[in-house]
Amino acid sequence: MKKVVIIFGPPGSGKGTQAELLARKFNFVHFDTGRYEENLLYAPGALKDPVLQRERKNFDTGKLCTPSWILKTIKQATEKIAQSGQNIVYSGSPRTMFEAFGDSRHQGLIALLNKLYGRKNILILKLNIPDKISIKRNSERWVCSVCGLPLLARARIKNCAFCGGKMRKRSLDNPEVIKIRLKEYRSRTFPVFQELKRRGYKIQEVNAQKLPYLIFQKISEIIQQI
Ligand SMILES: [Zn+2]
């Protein structure tokens, strides 16, 4: 049976890294919402579509994209992945109660996943790290300006080991912005995790202070049990 993994955790807890590891080792499709939206909005011809034009304006001016539009695009992408018969791992969705559970007019992502994959094949993972470490990790983060591959500051390398692109700091990783992102996570995303727990979904919490490969060993054991 095909599986779904939804990873929760504050910025800097290593959601993207663990999702990439699942993709490489267990053939999951890694669905990164932020990157997906960016690709949609910057695709050639995107500005000919009035809806994409509106959302691109939000995106470029630092405003949030329209929630119902985001939910629709996540669901469309999810349906395509499910139709192709693949496992899926989310490292940035659902971010809000609306994305997860929808409202009277919109079906949420969780209801769709229940239908496409079956409730018992959904695993919720939560990566736990203290705020102090979240802030420290993010403020030390350098990413490749071309492929987006992150590198630990300790490595002090100017060019990406994968593609040779120049390493850069992202504006969303400066300490003030991280504090806002942490607050957003606590007030908007964490309640989604709590609600899934309340509804009896399979939940695993992992101490994410260790090195990524050690965390992944733990996740691998859990994955093979479901
Ligand atoms: Zn690169």
Residues whose N, C-alpha, C, O or C-beta is under 5 A from the ligand:
A	BS01	ZN	C144 V146 C147 G148 L149 C160 F162 C163 G164 G165
